[in-house]
């Protein structure tokens, strides 16, 4: 009887370890893939949760696309300010469960292009989406989370976009 209990406990423990391994495997593989691509991933903590952003010096430019907009803005000052403003976002506690938010009207896609080139000459990128929901301005990081940003990010981005378009940095 005692032997049967030990076997049952060992089986239960083994099943728990196996379950944990299966659940952690995708996260480990993602981290290894990011590491082998040479893209450092360091979360910048916000007040309520964390949004995953890389260091400013690792980013070449931000490509901003919307319904009739496609502009790429680079420069250390812009990238640093953009990441600083995004890192102050507050976690809404809502999950992002898709590649692109359902919101189509007023959706701004932000692709942060890394300086390092990966396979076949492509630049790696991290994608976020900015949109309004009622009075809130939200920043969604696919499969990571949905964050509420302060009202200053949206007008600041509009100003930066207008300035870039005036200078003719349009793709």
Secondary structure, 3 states (H helix, E strand, C coil): CHHHHHHHHHHHHHHHHHHHHHHHHHHHHHHHHHHHCCCCCCEEECCCCEEECCCHHHEEEEEEECCCCEEEEECHHHHHHHHHHHHCCEECCCCCCCCCCCCCCCCEEEEEEEEEEEHHHEEEEEEEEEEEECCEEEEEECCCEEEEECCHHHHHHHHHHHHHHHCCCEC
